[in-house]
Amino acid sequence: MRLFGSLTSPYVRHCRIALLQAGVEHELVATDYAASARLSPTQRVPFLEDGDLRLTDSASILRHIREQQGQDFLPDIQDFDFFLLASTALDTTVNLFLLERDGIKPDACAYLQRQVDRIGSTLTELDARTRHHPERTRPLQSDALLRLGCFLGWALFRERLALGAHPALRELLEACEQQELFARTRPVV
C-alpha cells in the first residue's frame, strides 16, 4: 500500500493511524500541492494505491483499511453523523486557513463569515456530543472521535481555534494525545 500525503494533513494523519492500528505494511509518499494536483483527480491528499485499487478520499481509504481487518467502518448511524459533523468542521477550517494564506480574510464577504459561524456552531455541537460519546475515554476506538481528534490537533497546530469554551473537546484531545499512535503521528512542518 502507498498512502500519498503530507505530515501536516489531519486527513492523512487519520489514515496513518488506521494503517498503524491495522499493522498494514505501507509507504507514506510525501505529496505537496503540485503533486496532488497532478496525481489525484480531487487535487488533494490523501489518496491511496493498493495494487490496482486507487482511492481518492480519506473516508474511502479508512473504510478500505477497516474492512481489510474485518471491521466495520462507522456501522452506527449516529457515529457516522458524528464523523461527518467533524469532517464538516475540518473541511471548513482548512478552507478558511488556505484562503487566509492567500490573503483572503473572512471579513471579506458574508459567505466567509458564515463559514466562521459554521465552525463555531459545529464545535458547540461536537462538544455536546463528545460529552456523551461512549468511547470518549478511548478515542482511537472510534473513527468519529479519531477524526475529531485529528481535526483538533491540526487546528491547534495551525493556531486556528481555541478550546476554552469546549471542555469536552479539550478532554478528548488530551485523551488522544496520551495514545502512542496519535503522538507518533503528530503534525510536523
Backbone as ProteinMPNN parsed JSONL, in Angstrom:
{"seq_chain_A": "MRLFGSLTSPYVRHCRIALLQAGVEHELVATDYAASARLSPTQRVPFLEDGDLRLTDSASILRHIREQQGQDFLPDIQDFDFFLLASTALDTTVNLFLLERDGIKPDACAYLQRQVDRIGSTLTELDARTRHHPERTRPLQSDALLRLGCFLGWALFRERLALGAHPALRELLEACEQQELFARTRPVV", "coords_chain_A": {"N_chain_A": [[0.836, -1.185, 0.0], [0.432, 2.222, -0.758], [0.346, 5.327, 0.626], [-0.448, 8.545, -0.129], [0.476, 11.768, 0.811], [0.781, 14.466, 3.237], [2.735, 15.251, 6.172], [1.476, 17.059, 7.756], [-1.223, 17.051, 7.275], [-4.476, 16.581, 8.561], [-6.285, 14.698, 7.609], [-4.685, 12.808, 6.366], [-3.265, 12.037, 8.602], [-5.24, 10.675, 10.1], [-5.65, 8.449, 8.422], [-3.069, 7.349, 8.489], [-2.882, 6.586, 11.185], [-4.912, 4.645, 11.254], [-3.797, 2.739, 9.502], [-1.5, 2.05, 10.955], [-2.715, 1.024, 13.271], [-3.857, -1.239, 12.161], [-1.64, -2.642, 11.462], [-0.663, -2.757, 8.909], [1.564, -3.09, 6.234], [2.944, -0.338, 4.709], [3.687, 2.504, 2.639], [4.448, 5.86, 3.123], [4.068, 8.385, 0.944], [5.485, 11.355, 0.414], [3.692, 14.178, -0.458], [3.008, 17.133, -2.144], [1.151, 20.211, -2.872], [1.419, 20.626, -5.679], [2.076, 18.063, -6.636], [-0.171, 16.581, -5.78], [-2.12, 17.792, -7.329], [-1.409, 16.902, -9.839], [-1.539, 14.109, -9.563], [-3.947, 13.225, -8.437], [-7.441, 13.14, -9.02], [-9.015, 14.71, -7.377], [-7.304, 16.595, -6.538], [-6.123, 16.781, -4.029], [-4.911, 15.63, -0.819], [-5.452, 12.862, 1.412], [-4.497, 10.218, -0.9], [-4.687, 6.852, -2.056], [-2.902, 3.981, -3.08], [-3.402, 0.639, -3.633], [-2.296, -2.028, -4.825], [-4.099, -2.615, -7.708], [-6.141, -1.032, -6.906], [-7.306, 2.233, -6.412], [-7.838, 4.883, -4.343], [-9.418, 7.962, -3.495], [-10.177, 9.564, -1.356], [-10.172, 10.33, 2.114], [-12.138, 9.07, 3.686], [-12.985, 6.842, 2.159], [-10.581, 5.502, 2.056], [-10.174, 4.92, 4.769], [-12.374, 3.248, 5.215], [-11.661, 1.107, 3.542], [-9.289, 0.185, 4.805], [-10.29, -0.559, 7.35], [-12.197, -2.533, 6.616], [-10.531, -4.447, 5.47], [-9.449, -5.482, 7.722], [-11.498, -6.858, 8.763], [-13.298, -5.322, 10.096], [-16.041, -3.099, 10.807], [-16.732, 0.018, 9.266], [-17.691, 2.83, 10.752], [-20.338, 1.777, 11.647], [-22.626, 2.485, 13.05], [-25.312, 4.715, 12.783], [-25.426, 7.135, 14.191], [-22.76, 7.507, 14.955], [-21.665, 7.707, 12.428], [-22.865, 10.1, 11.57], [-21.68, 11.805, 13.442], [-18.991, 11.591, 12.641], [-19.212, 12.8, 10.104], [-20.008, 15.375, 10.867], [-17.731, 16.228, 12.286], [-15.976, 16.145, 10.12], [-17.053, 18.131, 8.475], [-16.554, 20.44, 10.011], [-13.777, 20.301, 9.984], [-13.164, 20.417, 7.172], [-14.179, 22.987, 6.579], [-12.603, 24.622, 8.236], [-10.031, 24.099, 7.243], [-10.332, 25.096, 4.61], [-10.774, 27.871, 5.123], [-8.322, 28.448, 6.328], [-6.524, 28.022, 4.179], [-7.45, 29.964, 2.371], [-6.891, 32.288, 3.847], [-4.124, 32.137, 3.891], [-3.664, 32.928, 1.321], [-4.292, 35.535, 1.516], [-6.968, 36.218, 1.758], [-9.424, 37.156, 3.833], [-11.888, 36.239, 6.355], [-13.592, 38.424, 6.849], [-13.949, 39.496, 4.401], [-16.207, 38.847, 2.964], [-19.731, 38.057, 3.278], [-20.303, 35.327, 2.979], [-17.929, 33.99, 3.71], [-17.81, 34.768, 6.367], [-20.008, 33.413, 7.276], [-18.974, 30.855, 7.159], [-17.101, 30.911, 9.209], [-18.884, 31.188, 11.337], [-20.185, 28.739, 11.035], [-18.174, 26.955, 11.81], [-17.988, 27.617, 14.525], [-20.6, 26.962, 15.539], [-20.666, 24.263, 14.922], [-18.542, 23.254, 16.446], [-19.61, 23.672, 18.996], [-21.766, 21.866, 18.956], [-20.335, 19.468, 18.549], [-18.884, 19.401, 20.932], [-20.945, 18.974, 22.791], [-21.897, 16.453, 21.933], [-19.593, 14.912, 22.231], [-19.253, 14.851, 24.959], [-21.077, 12.93, 25.733], [-20.375, 10.66, 24.371], [-19.847, 7.187, 24.091], [-17.231, 6.168, 23.799], [-15.455, 8.136, 24.566], [-13.291, 8.2, 26.333], [-11.616, 6.448, 25.181], [-10.558, 7.245, 22.556], [-9.342, 6.393, 20.148], [-10.656, 4.164, 19.398], [-12.849, 4.739, 17.969], [-13.743, 5.83, 14.817], [-15.063, 8.211, 14.377], [-14.506, 9.808, 16.663], [-11.749, 9.76, 16.432], [-11.385, 11.119, 13.998], [-12.277, 13.628, 14.813], [-10.367, 14.163, 16.825], [-8.024, 14.28, 15.247], [-8.626, 16.525, 13.701], [-8.821, 18.526, 15.74], [-6.211, 18.449, 16.781], [-4.746, 19.294, 14.521], [-5.915, 21.832, 14.139], [-5.127, 23.237, 16.425], [-2.361, 23.067, 16.113], [-2.072, 24.627, 13.827], [-2.936, 26.97, 14.831], [-5.677, 27.727, 14.695], [-7.969, 27.697, 16.228], [-9.344, 27.977, 19.568], [-9.838, 26.056, 22.523], [-11.09, 26.751, 24.849], [-13.84, 27.298, 25.424], [-14.928, 24.859, 25.075], [-14.965, 22.31, 26.823], [-15.266, 19.465, 26.717], [-14.193, 18.833, 24.232], [-11.572, 19.63, 24.593], [-10.819, 17.789, 26.586], [-11.107, 15.435, 25.114], [-9.087, 15.753, 23.161], [-6.858, 15.729, 24.844], [-7.045, 13.087, 25.762], [-6.613, 11.762, 23.35], [-3.977, 12.574, 22.781], [-2.567, 11.144, 24.662], [-2.37, 8.671, 23.62], [-0.252, 6.381, 22.031], [-0.029, 6.02, 19.176], [-1.29, 8.282, 18.213], [0.327, 10.304, 19.226], [2.694, 9.643, 17.903], [2.113, 10.344, 15.296], [1.949, 13.047, 15.189], [1.494, 16.311, 13.779], [4.031, 17.779, 11.71], [6.162, 20.339, 10.481]], "CA_chain_A": [[0.0, 0.0, 0.0], [1.121, 3.513, -0.775], [-0.511, 6.437, 1.036], [0.126, 9.803, -0.582], [0.017, 12.871, 1.639], [1.767, 15.257, 3.975], [2.772, 15.003, 7.609], [0.656, 18.041, 8.468], [-2.644, 16.878, 6.956], [-5.25, 15.798, 9.531], [-6.903, 13.579, 6.896], [-3.612, 11.828, 6.214], [-2.975, 11.531, 9.954], [-6.26, 9.686, 10.438], [-5.342, 7.243, 7.638], [-1.821, 6.781, 9.006], [-3.198, 5.909, 12.445], [-5.663, 3.42, 10.917], [-2.835, 1.776, 8.951], [-0.664, 1.578, 12.063], [-3.558, 0.17, 14.106], [-4.076, -2.49, 11.443], [-0.367, -3.307, 11.244], [-0.537, -2.948, 7.464], [2.772, -2.553, 5.599], [2.596, 0.742, 3.788], [4.68, 3.557, 2.415], [3.908, 7.213, 3.043], [4.725, 9.114, -0.133], [5.32, 12.793, 0.648], [2.999, 14.763, -1.608], [2.667, 18.538, -1.943], [0.028, 20.686, -3.696], [1.669, 20.414, -7.107], [1.994, 16.63, -6.919], [-1.554, 16.112, -5.64], [-2.853, 18.31, -8.49], [-1.073, 16.036, -10.975], [-1.736, 12.682, -9.332], [-5.275, 12.886, -7.936], [-8.5, 13.937, -9.647], [-9.541, 15.672, -6.404], [-6.219, 17.553, -6.325], [-5.864, 16.919, -2.597], [-4.456, 14.427, -0.132], [-4.669, 11.734, 0.944], [-5.012, 9.218, -1.832], [-4.065, 5.581, -1.735], [-2.774, 2.919, -4.08], [-3.271, -0.698, -3.059], [-2.355, -2.842, -6.035], [-4.861, -1.937, -8.761], [-7.148, -0.175, -6.283], [-6.899, 3.618, -6.188], [-8.875, 5.591, -3.59], [-9.089, 9.392, -3.541], [-10.737, 10.313, -0.234], [-9.787, 9.695, 3.372], [-13.214, 8.199, 4.174], [-12.939, 5.562, 1.441], [-9.344, 4.851, 2.487], [-10.436, 4.373, 6.099], [-13.279, 2.101, 5.064], [-10.87, 0.018, 2.963], [-8.398, -0.324, 5.848], [-11.097, -1.24, 8.375], [-12.794, -3.745, 6.061], [-9.467, -5.447, 5.309], [-9.212, -6.057, 9.047], [-12.734, -7.492, 9.193], [-14.017, -4.384, 10.962], [-16.982, -2.191, 10.157], [-16.368, 1.436, 9.29], [-18.825, 3.65, 11.175], [-21.554, 0.99, 11.46], [-23.737, 3.114, 13.748], [-25.7, 5.946, 12.072], [-25.068, 8.302, 14.993], [-21.313, 7.685, 14.843], [-21.44, 8.181, 11.062], [-23.219, 11.517, 11.566], [-20.644, 12.47, 14.225], [-17.832, 11.651, 11.744], [-19.487, 13.81, 9.077], [-20.013, 16.67, 11.537], [-16.321, 16.577, 12.496], [-15.386, 16.389, 8.797], [-17.527, 19.443, 8.031], [-15.768, 21.458, 10.729], [-12.407, 20.213, 9.476], [-13.13, 20.954, 5.799], [-14.401, 24.438, 6.617], [-11.438, 25.255, 8.854], [-8.924, 24.003, 6.281], [-10.584, 26.032, 3.514], [-10.505, 29.231, 5.597], [-6.871, 28.539, 6.525], [-5.873, 28.175, 2.872], [-7.822, 31.284, 1.84], [-6.153, 33.308, 4.589], [-2.732, 32.099, 3.415], [-3.659, 33.686, 0.066], [-4.638, 36.918, 1.808], [-8.417, 36.43, 1.764], [-9.874, 37.045, 5.219], [-13.329, 36.021, 6.474], [-14.369, 39.656, 6.81], [-14.024, 39.942, 3.008], [-17.565, 38.678, 2.441], [-20.688, 37.426, 4.188], [-20.209, 33.876, 2.867], [-16.814, 33.527, 4.529], [-18.189, 34.948, 7.768], [-20.9, 32.287, 7.59], [-18.127, 29.689, 7.385], [-16.579, 31.081, 10.568], [-20.009, 30.871, 12.219], [-20.408, 27.295, 10.912], [-17.177, 26.293, 12.657], [-18.38, 27.842, 15.923], [-21.786, 26.18, 15.912], [-20.326, 22.849, 14.821], [-17.745, 22.925, 17.626], [-20.525, 23.598, 20.131], [-22.479, 20.591, 18.829], [-19.366, 18.385, 18.773], [-18.584, 19.384, 22.36], [-22.074, 18.333, 23.469], [-21.927, 15.026, 21.578], [-18.406, 14.263, 22.792], [-19.503, 14.674, 26.393], [-21.901, 11.737, 25.945], [-19.953, 9.568, 23.493], [-19.409, 6.064, 24.926], [-15.794, 5.884, 23.64], [-14.703, 9.385, 24.739], [-12.028, 7.973, 27.041], [-10.82, 5.574, 24.301], [-10.91, 7.87, 21.277], [-8.833, 5.734, 18.948], [-11.544, 3.039, 19.111], [-13.963, 5.266, 17.178], [-13.266, 6.691, 13.727], [-15.654, 9.544, 14.532], [-13.698, 10.54, 17.641], [-10.401, 9.913, 15.888], [-11.449, 12.226, 13.024], [-12.356, 14.862, 15.596], [-9.059, 14.379, 17.444], [-7.077, 14.731, 14.207], [-9.002, 17.909, 13.393], [-8.443, 19.417, 16.837], [-4.749, 18.522, 16.825], [-4.305, 20.144, 13.412], [-6.39, 23.208, 14.344], [-4.256, 23.872, 17.416], [-1.054, 23.158, 15.474], [-2.137, 25.76, 12.895], [-3.46, 28.112, 15.588], [-6.943, 28.081, 14.048], [-9.046, 27.838, 17.206], [-9.052, 27.739, 20.981], [-10.829, 25.111, 23.054], [-11.528, 27.199, 26.166], [-15.298, 27.208, 25.58], [-15.343, 23.498, 24.706], [-14.207, 21.433, 27.718], [-15.277, 18.06, 26.286], [-13.251, 18.724, 23.119], [-10.239, 19.717, 25.193], [-10.571, 16.5, 27.238], [-10.925, 14.439, 24.059], [-7.756, 15.928, 22.589], [-5.906, 15.249, 25.849], [-7.109, 11.62, 25.734], [-5.948, 11.344, 22.109], [-2.538, 12.81, 22.874], [-1.971, 10.132, 25.53], [-2.279, 7.435, 22.848], [1.046, 6.325, 21.371], [-0.14, 6.222, 17.726], [-1.652, 9.678, 17.983], [1.549, 11.079, 19.478], [3.684, 9.327, 16.853], [1.723, 10.942, 14.006], [1.778, 14.494, 15.407], [1.902, 17.08, 12.585], [5.317, 18.466, 11.712], [6.381, 21.139, 9.272]], "C_chain_A": [[0.873, 1.237, 0.0], [0.102, 4.596, -0.459], [0.208, 7.719, 0.657], [-0.427, 10.929, 0.288], [1.157, 13.593, 2.316], [1.676, 14.939, 5.459], [1.942, 16.008, 8.395], [-0.839, 17.825, 8.258], [-3.372, 16.053, 8.009], [-5.946, 14.603, 8.883], [-5.893, 12.443, 6.728], [-3.288, 11.214, 7.572], [-3.969, 10.444, 10.345], [-5.983, 8.368, 9.708], [-4.072, 6.569, 8.14], [-2.077, 6.014, 10.299], [-3.944, 4.606, 12.167], [-4.728, 2.348, 10.358], [-1.941, 1.2, 10.047], [-1.458, 0.662, 12.993], [-3.716, -1.213, 13.473], [-2.783, -3.28, 11.247], [-0.103, -3.596, 9.777], [0.769, -2.325, 6.979], [2.331, -1.484, 4.607], [3.766, 1.713, 3.677], [3.937, 4.875, 2.389], [4.724, 7.961, 2.003], [4.444, 10.594, 0.072], [4.797, 13.458, -0.616], [2.614, 16.203, -1.282], [1.51, 18.924, -2.865], [0.229, 20.384, -5.174], [1.519, 18.937, -7.468], [0.561, 16.12, -6.798], [-2.411, 16.615, -6.801], [-2.606, 17.45, -9.73], [-1.583, 14.611, -10.802], [-3.134, 12.273, -8.877], [-6.334, 13.748, -8.613], [-9.111, 14.958, -8.684], [-8.541, 16.776, -6.089], [-5.975, 17.844, -4.848], [-5.359, 15.595, -2.05], [-5.424, 14.118, 0.998], [-5.312, 11.041, -0.247], [-4.144, 7.988, -1.647], [-4.009, 4.69, -2.954], [-2.56, 1.616, -3.333], [-3.427, -1.677, -4.214], [-3.049, -2.05, -7.132], [-5.914, -0.98, -8.205], [-6.574, 1.21, -6.025], [-8.067, 4.342, -5.526], [-8.452, 7.042, -3.406], [-9.681, 10.221, -2.41], [-10.401, 9.579, 1.06], [-10.868, 8.754, 3.885], [-13.193, 6.843, 3.463], [-11.67, 4.788, 1.811], [-9.551, 4.198, 3.855], [-11.35, 3.157, 6.02], [-12.513, 0.884, 4.532], [-9.976, -0.622, 4.029], [-9.19, -1.127, 6.878], [-11.666, -2.552, 7.834], [-11.756, -4.832, 5.83], [-9.157, -6.145, 6.628], [-10.466, -6.756, 9.591], [-13.552, -6.62, 10.127], [-15.019, -3.584, 10.137], [-16.447, -0.775, 10.269], [-17.63, 2.232, 9.583], [-20.164, 2.919, 10.997], [-22.805, 1.598, 12.087], [-24.055, 4.453, 13.086], [-25.342, 7.198, 12.874], [-23.565, 8.569, 14.944], [-20.95, 8.193, 13.441], [-21.748, 9.679, 10.969], [-22.173, 12.337, 12.329], [-19.387, 12.657, 13.366], [-18.024, 12.751, 10.699], [-19.497, 15.22, 9.667], [-18.574, 17.143, 11.778], [-15.641, 16.895, 11.169], [-15.817, 17.736, 8.235], [-16.732, 20.554, 8.703], [-14.335, 21.474, 10.216], [-12.293, 20.82, 8.081], [-13.243, 22.474, 5.794], [-13.187, 25.16, 7.176], [-10.236, 25.222, 7.916], [-9.122, 25.004, 5.146], [-10.317, 27.475, 3.931], [-9.01, 29.455, 5.808], [-6.162, 28.795, 5.195], [-6.217, 29.512, 2.229], [-7.037, 32.393, 2.535], [-4.677, 33.313, 4.204], [-2.583, 32.862, 2.105], [-4.121, 35.125, 0.258], [-6.128, 37.221, 1.813], [-8.929, 36.13, 3.165], [-11.388, 36.873, 5.282], [-14.171, 37.293, 6.431], [-14.511, 40.212, 5.389], [-15.429, 39.791, 2.429], [-18.431, 37.911, 3.438], [-20.583, 35.903, 4.148], [-19.083, 33.333, 3.74], [-17.102, 33.709, 6.017], [-19.143, 33.836, 8.2], [-20.089, 31.017, 7.86], [-17.506, 29.732, 8.781], [-17.664, 30.705, 11.571], [-20.309, 29.373, 12.205], [-19.424, 26.532, 11.81], [-17.583, 26.417, 14.121], [-19.559, 26.993, 16.348], [-21.511, 24.682, 15.86], [-19.48, 22.418, 16.018], [-18.621, 22.805, 18.87], [-21.287, 22.275, 20.123], [-21.544, 19.412, 19.091], [-18.998, 18.267, 20.25], [-19.696, 18.665, 23.121], [-22.112, 16.835, 23.176], [-20.748, 14.267, 22.172], [-18.626, 13.94, 24.262], [-20.236, 13.364, 26.675], [-21.468, 10.54, 25.099], [-19.396, 8.416, 24.339], [-17.908, 5.76, 24.847], [-14.917, 7.093, 23.951], [-13.386, 9.212, 25.483], [-11.103, 7.041, 26.268], [-11.021, 6.04, 22.858], [-10.392, 7.173, 20.03], [-9.635, 4.482, 18.596], [-12.705, 3.452, 18.221], [-13.416, 6.156, 16.07], [-13.879, 8.085, 13.803], [-14.833, 10.38, 15.51], [-12.273, 10.748, 17.147], [-10.364, 11.026, 14.846], [-11.462, 13.55, 13.768], [-11.017, 15.166, 16.258], [-8.015, 14.868, 16.453], [-7.358, 16.173, 13.804], [-8.515, 18.852, 14.489], [-6.925, 19.558, 16.948], [-4.199, 19.425, 15.74], [-4.675, 21.607, 13.67], [-5.549, 23.934, 15.389], [-2.845, 24.046, 16.863], [-0.992, 24.38, 14.551], [-2.702, 27.025, 13.536], [-4.751, 28.646, 14.969], [-8.078, 28.261, 15.031], [-8.526, 27.594, 18.604], [-10.166, 26.852, 21.529], [-11.364, 25.515, 24.424], [-13.015, 27.044, 26.415], [-15.828, 25.803, 25.325], [-14.586, 22.472, 25.554], [-14.193, 19.967, 27.288], [-14.315, 17.848, 25.12], [-11.819, 18.776, 23.63], [-9.872, 18.382, 25.856], [-10.349, 15.393, 26.206], [-9.521, 14.54, 23.47], [-6.686, 15.449, 23.57], [-5.879, 13.719, 25.871], [-6.422, 11.079, 24.477], [-4.434, 11.445, 22.245], [-1.833, 11.814, 23.793], [-1.818, 8.785, 24.825], [-1.01, 7.464, 21.999], [0.953, 6.595, 19.863], [-0.507, 7.658, 17.376], [-0.416, 10.562, 18.172], [2.574, 10.865, 18.382], [3.371, 10.005, 15.525], [1.475, 12.45, 14.123], [2.245, 15.27, 14.182], [3.245, 17.782, 12.776], [5.449, 19.235, 10.41], [7.623, 20.638, 8.58]], "O_chain_A": [[1.908, 1.294, 0.664], [-0.882, 4.767, -1.179], [1.342, 7.951, 1.076], [-1.638, 11.038, 0.482], [2.33, 13.371, 2.018], [0.666, 14.423, 5.938], [1.728, 15.82, 9.593], [-1.645, 18.377, 9.007], [-2.944, 14.943, 8.324], [-6.174, 13.593, 9.549], [-6.217, 11.272, 6.925], [-3.062, 10.008, 7.675], [-3.574, 9.402, 10.866], [-6.071, 7.296, 10.307], [-4.01, 5.342, 8.207], [-1.55, 4.918, 10.488], [-3.645, 3.578, 12.775], [-4.857, 1.174, 10.705], [-1.66, 0.002, 10.061], [-0.942, -0.357, 13.453], [-3.71, -2.228, 14.169], [-2.826, -4.461, 10.903], [0.59, -4.554, 9.436], [1.052, -1.164, 7.275], [1.453, -1.712, 3.774], [4.683, 1.732, 4.497], [2.914, 5.004, 1.715], [5.93, 8.148, 2.165], [3.307, 11.042, -0.077], [5.373, 13.323, -1.695], [1.972, 16.464, -0.265], [0.952, 18.072, -3.556], [-0.698, 19.933, -5.846], [0.908, 18.599, -8.482], [0.121, 15.315, -7.619], [-3.341, 15.924, -7.216], [-3.493, 17.291, -10.569], [-2.008, 13.976, -11.767], [-3.473, 11.091, -8.926], [-6.146, 14.955, -8.765], [-9.667, 15.964, -9.125], [-8.884, 17.772, -5.452], [-5.667, 18.97, -4.457], [-5.379, 14.573, -2.735], [-6.13, 15.002, 1.482], [-6.486, 11.241, -0.559], [-3.021, 8.066, -1.149], [-4.941, 4.645, -3.757], [-1.656, 1.499, -2.505], [-4.535, -2.102, -4.542], [-2.634, -0.936, -7.452], [-6.51, -0.207, -8.955], [-5.477, 1.341, -5.481], [-9.16, 4.406, -6.088], [-7.275, 7.328, -3.189], [-9.692, 11.449, -2.487], [-10.352, 8.35, 1.09], [-10.541, 7.723, 4.473], [-13.365, 5.808, 4.105], [-11.686, 3.559, 1.87], [-9.148, 3.055, 4.069], [-11.114, 2.152, 6.691], [-12.699, -0.233, 5.015], [-9.921, -1.848, 4.135], [-8.807, -2.241, 7.234], [-11.622, -3.573, 8.52], [-12.059, -6.016, 5.977], [-8.659, -7.27, 6.639], [-10.488, -7.191, 10.742], [-14.403, -7.119, 10.864], [-14.86, -3.418, 8.928], [-15.791, -0.42, 11.248], [-18.535, 2.297, 8.751], [-21.032, 3.4, 10.269], [-23.922, 1.26, 11.695], [-23.146, 5.249, 12.852], [-24.989, 8.22, 12.286], [-23.141, 9.724, 14.896], [-20.04, 9.008, 13.287], [-20.99, 10.436, 10.363], [-21.821, 13.439, 11.908], [-18.789, 13.733, 13.357], [-17.113, 13.538, 10.441], [-19.035, 16.161, 9.021], [-18.236, 18.297, 11.513], [-14.821, 17.81, 11.095], [-15.022, 18.414, 7.584], [-16.29, 21.496, 8.045], [-13.747, 22.54, 10.036], [-11.417, 21.65, 7.838], [-12.499, 23.161, 5.095], [-12.784, 26.197, 6.649], [-9.504, 26.206, 7.806], [-8.176, 25.69, 4.759], [-9.7, 28.229, 3.178], [-8.492, 30.529, 5.503], [-5.306, 29.675, 5.097], [-5.357, 30.132, 1.603], [-6.571, 33.329, 1.886], [-4.043, 34.368, 4.191], [-1.509, 33.385, 1.806], [-4.318, 35.854, -0.715], [-6.511, 38.39, 1.868], [-8.873, 34.99, 3.627], [-12.1, 37.306, 4.376], [-15.333, 37.255, 6.025], [-15.116, 41.266, 5.188], [-15.803, 40.519, 1.51], [-17.927, 37.214, 4.319], [-20.756, 35.25, 5.177], [-19.26, 32.33, 4.431], [-16.682, 32.891, 6.835], [-19.096, 33.374, 9.34], [-20.475, 30.198, 8.694], [-17.4, 28.705, 9.452], [-17.402, 29.991, 12.539], [-20.649, 28.798, 13.239], [-19.806, 25.576, 12.485], [-17.53, 25.442, 14.871], [-19.524, 26.369, 17.409], [-22.056, 23.918, 16.657], [-19.681, 21.326, 16.549], [-18.396, 21.93, 19.706], [-21.436, 21.637, 21.165], [-21.92, 18.463, 19.779], [-18.822, 17.162, 20.761], [-19.422, 17.842, 23.994], [-22.337, 16.034, 24.084], [-20.888, 13.111, 22.571], [-18.228, 12.879, 24.743], [-20.042, 12.756, 27.727], [-22.137, 9.506, 25.114], [-18.56, 8.645, 25.213], [-17.37, 5.142, 25.764], [-13.73, 7.075, 23.624], [-12.458, 9.997, 25.285], [-9.946, 6.858, 26.645], [-11.587, 5.316, 22.039], [-10.958, 7.35, 18.951], [-9.334, 3.811, 17.609], [-13.467, 2.6, 17.765], [-12.708, 7.126, 16.343], [-13.269, 9.047, 13.337], [-14.502, 11.53, 15.22], [-11.662, 11.784, 17.409], [-9.408, 11.8, 14.811], [-10.747, 14.484, 13.403], [-10.577, 16.316, 16.251], [-7.218, 15.754, 16.764], [-6.43, 16.953, 13.591], [-7.87, 19.86, 14.203], [-6.414, 20.654, 17.181], [-3.298, 20.227, 15.988], [-3.865, 22.508, 13.453], [-5.286, 25.129, 15.247], [-2.203, 25.064, 17.117], [0.02, 25.08, 14.505], [-2.918, 28.029, 12.857], [-4.901, 29.847, 14.747], [-9.067, 28.918, 14.706], [-7.427, 27.077, 18.802], [-11.299, 26.898, 21.051], [-12.019, 24.715, 25.092], [-13.415, 26.689, 27.524], [-17.038, 25.579, 25.356], [-13.661, 21.829, 25.057], [-13.184, 19.29, 27.484], [-13.686, 16.794, 25.025], [-10.955, 18.044, 23.147], [-8.749, 17.901, 25.706], [-9.505, 14.518, 26.4], [-8.842, 13.527, 23.301], [-5.708, 14.825, 23.159], [-4.81, 13.12, 25.986], [-5.732, 10.06, 24.532], [-3.701, 10.527, 21.876], [-0.615, 11.66, 23.707], [-1.207, 7.864, 25.367], [-0.73, 8.457, 21.328], [1.78, 7.331, 19.326], [-0.073, 8.181, 16.349], [-0.154, 11.458, 17.368], [3.253, 11.807, 17.974], [4.271, 10.217, 14.713], [0.856, 13.049, 13.244], [3.277, 14.936, 13.6], [3.55, 18.303, 13.849], [4.918, 18.833, 9.374], [8.003, 21.166, 7.535]]}, "name": "protein", "num_of_chains": 1, "seq": "MRLFGSLTSPYVRHCRIALLQAGVEHELVATDYAASARLSPTQRVPFLEDGDLRLTDSASILRHIREQQGQDFLPDIQDFDFFLLASTALDTTVNLFLLERDGIKPDACAYLQRQVDRIGSTLTELDARTRHHPERTRPLQSDALLRLGCFLGWALFRERLALGAHPALRELLEACEQQELFARTRPVV"}
